Amino acid sequence: MKKSALLLLVLLAMACTSETYDTGNGDLSLMRADFVEAHSAVEGKAFDSATTDEDVRLAFSQPLEAGWITTADSTYRALLYYNKEAERIRPVSISRVMVLRPAAPGEDEGEAKTDPVGLESAWMSWNGRYINLGLLLKSGRTDDEEAAQRIGVRRSSQDETSLSLTFIHDQGGVPEYYTSRVYASIPVTEDMKGKAVSIQINTWQGIVERTFQVGE
């Protein structure tokens, strides 16, 4: 396959930091989860705040470390678990959500694979900034150092009222021993606004299409 400008993200083990807790009626029994844009602190590999998809800012009572932070004072798409204690936000754990930016027309020079995946959910964020996907991928350990599973999104067609996307998935020689849940977000760009944006996904049950009406 020729080198392509199409964004394909290698699925890595995404580390998250979490505290040990007991289930039941303890302090964490009221823990909640939100998709957020998390802000990395100016110093160190930790998050100090986040903004939810409902545009609520959460200032953490303590830093939340994450090994996958690469840039200080930056924003990352993530799934955050936390407790709200009076006016304090106590973060519990955070995992990275992959951001899939659709390749612009003409950027994809090679054939992109659409190996099947599982689709659990697809929804538009409350603030209209992201189209979110809940995916199930088959994976497993292998001694092949070149094996790498990749996902991405490319533009298929567009006109004045609609835009079509195709979900790209390359199993890349990774064994299919067990199922992993992965979340991905597609940023809503200016040229999507006011249009019906559809995405086609090749699932284990066949081609599935989801359409979202994007606001202005």
C-alpha positions in Angstrom: 0.0 0.0 0.0 1.4 3.4 -1.0 2.1 6.0 1.7 -1.0 7.9 2.3 -2.0 11.2 4.0 -5.0 9.4 5.5 -4.8 9.4 9.2 -4.4 5.9 10.6 -3.9 5.7 14.3 -1.8 2.8 15.7 -3.7 1.2 18.6 -1.3 1.2 21.5 -1.9 0.1 25.1 -3.3 3.3 26.5 -2.2 3.6 30.1 -4.4 5.2 32.7 -3.9 6.1 36.3 -6.5 5.0 38.8 -6.9 4.8 42.6 -7.7 1.5 44.3 -11.2 1.5 45.6 -13.9 -0.9 47.0 -17.2 -1.4 45.4 -20.4 -1.0 47.4 -21.6 2.1 49.3 -18.3 3.8 49.7 -17.2 7.2 48.5 -16.8 6.0 44.9 -20.2 4.4 44.6 -21.4 7.8 43.1 -18.5 8.0 40.7 -19.4 9.4 37.3 -17.8 9.3 33.9 -17.7 12.0 31.2 -16.1 12.4 27.8 -13.9 15.5 28.2 -11.2 17.7 26.8 -8.5 17.3 29.5 -5.8 19.9 30.1 -2.3 18.8 30.9 -0.4 20.8 33.6 2.4 23.1 32.7 4.9 20.9 34.5 4.8 17.1 34.8 2.8 14.3 33.2 -0.5 15.1 34.9 -3.9 16.6 34.2 -5.1 19.5 36.3 -8.6 20.2 34.8 -11.1 19.1 32.1 -14.1 20.4 30.3 -17.0 18.0 29.7 -19.1 17.7 26.5 -21.7 19.6 28.4 -19.2 22.5 28.6 -18.8 22.1 32.3 -15.2 22.9 33.6 -13.8 20.6 36.2 -10.9 21.8 38.3 -9.2 18.9 39.9 -8.5 18.9 43.6 -5.3 16.9 42.9 -3.3 16.2 39.7 -4.1 13.1 37.8 -1.1 11.4 36.2 -1.2 9.7 32.8 1.8 8.1 31.1 0.4 8.9 27.6 0.8 12.7 28.0 3.4 14.0 25.7 2.9 17.8 25.8 2.5 20.1 28.7 -0.2 22.8 28.7 -2.1 21.0 26.0 -5.6 19.5 25.5 -6.4 15.8 25.1 -9.6 14.0 24.3 -10.3 11.5 27.1 -12.8 9.5 29.2 -12.7 10.7 32.8 -13.9 9.0 35.9 -14.3 11.3 38.9 -16.1 12.1 42.2 -17.7 15.4 42.9 -17.3 16.1 46.6 -19.2 19.3 47.5 -17.4 21.8 45.3 -14.3 19.7 44.8 -13.6 17.4 41.8 -11.6 14.3 42.8 -10.3 12.5 39.6 -10.2 8.7 39.8 -8.9 7.6 36.4 -8.6 8.7 32.8 -8.1 7.0 29.5 -7.3 8.5 26.1 -9.9 8.7 23.4 -8.5 8.5 19.9 -9.2 11.5 17.7 -9.8 10.6 14.1 -9.5 13.6 11.7 -11.0 12.8 8.3 -8.5 13.0 5.4 -9.2 15.8 3.0 -10.2 15.0 -0.5 -7.2 14.0 -2.7 -5.0 13.2 0.3 -5.6 9.4 0.3 -3.2 8.0 -2.4 -3.6 4.3 -1.5 -6.2 1.7 -0.9 -7.5 1.9 2.7 -8.8 -1.3 4.3 -12.2 -1.7 5.9 -11.7 -4.8 8.0 -14.8 -5.5 10.1 -15.2 -4.2 13.7 -18.0 -4.2 16.3 -20.0 -1.0 16.7 -21.6 -0.5 20.1 -22.7 3.1 19.8 -22.4 6.3 17.8 -23.5 9.7 19.0 -23.0 13.4 18.7 -21.6 15.2 21.7 -24.0 17.6 23.5 -22.0 20.6 22.5 -21.8 19.5 18.8 -18.0 19.3 18.8 -17.5 15.6 18.2 -19.1 12.6 16.6 -18.2 9.7 19.0 -17.9 6.0 18.3 -17.9 3.1 20.7 -16.0 0.3 19.0 -15.2 -3.3 19.6 -11.9 -4.5 18.2 -10.4 -8.0 18.1 -6.8 -8.2 19.3 -4.2 -10.5 20.9 -0.5 -10.8 21.6 1.9 -11.7 18.7 5.7 -12.1 18.2 5.4 -10.2 14.9 6.9 -6.8 15.7 5.4 -5.4 12.5 1.9 -6.3 13.3 -0.1 -3.1 14.1 -3.8 -2.5 14.1 -4.9 0.9 12.7 -8.1 2.9 12.4 -9.0 6.1 10.7 -11.6 8.0 8.7 -11.6 9.3 5.2 -14.0 11.4 3.2 -16.0 9.6 0.6 -18.1 12.3 -1.0 -19.7 15.6 -0.1 -22.0 18.3 -1.6 -23.7 21.4 -0.3 -26.0 19.5 2.1 -24.2 16.3 3.0 -20.9 14.7 3.7 -20.0 11.0 3.7 -17.2 9.4 5.7 -15.8 5.9 5.6 -14.4 4.2 8.7 -11.0 2.7 8.0 -9.7 -0.4 9.8 -6.6 -2.4 9.1 -6.3 -5.5 11.3 -2.6 -5.4 10.4 -1.7 -9.0 11.2 -2.9 -8.6 14.9 -4.4 -11.9 16.1 -8.2 -11.9 16.9 -8.1 -13.7 20.3 -10.2 -11.3 22.4 -12.4 -8.3 22.2 -11.4 -4.8 23.4 -13.6 -1.8 23.7 -12.2 1.4 22.2 -13.7 4.9 22.0 -12.9 7.4 19.1 -14.0 10.9 18.4 -14.3 12.6 15.0 -14.0 16.5 15.4 -16.7 18.5 13.7 -15.0 20.8 11.2 -16.3 24.0 9.6 -17.3 22.3 6.3 -19.4 19.8 8.3 -21.6 22.4 9.9 -25.2 22.6 8.5 -24.8 19.3 6.8 -26.0 15.7 7.2 -22.8 13.8 8.1 -22.9 10.1 7.6 -20.3 7.5 8.4 -20.2 4.0 7.0 -18.6 1.2 9.1 -18.0 -2.3 8.1 -19.1 -4.4 11.1 -19.1 -8.1 11.8 -22.8 -8.0 10.9 -22.3 -6.1 7.6 -22.2 -2.4 6.6 -23.8 0.0 9.1 -24.4 3.7 8.4 -25.0 6.4 11.0 -26.1 9.9 10.0 -25.9 13.1 12.1 -27.4 16.5 11.4 -24.6 19.0 12.3 -25.7 22.4 13.5 -24.5 25.6 12.1 
